[in-house]
Amino acid sequence: MEVLAGSLRGMGYSVLPMLVSIAGVCGIRITWIYTLFAINHTLESLYVSYPISWTITACIHLICFMFVRRKFTLKGITQTDSIS
């Protein structure tokens, strides 16, 4: 998740990964606590919310990264342009 968010920041999109991370990590965990944890009050149920929220957030970051990368390739910006 952090690598994808850092990649988006490096491409000049800093607000997008911030919003995705806040909504993904915090939003999913809060939703988890009020729904699934409310049904099953076990420590394991609470622990499993962390990897699930990170995985979902990483998938959303990946989708955003693919869209931004496509936008860069449509503009004709390549990796070699940024090096020289």
Secondary structure as UniProt FT lines:
FT   HELIX           2..10
FT   TURN            11..12
FT   HELIX           15..21
FT   HELIX           22..27
FT   HELIX           28..34
FT   HELIX           36..39
FT   HELIX           43..47
FT   HELIX           49..74
FT   TURN            75..76
FT   HELIX           79..83
//
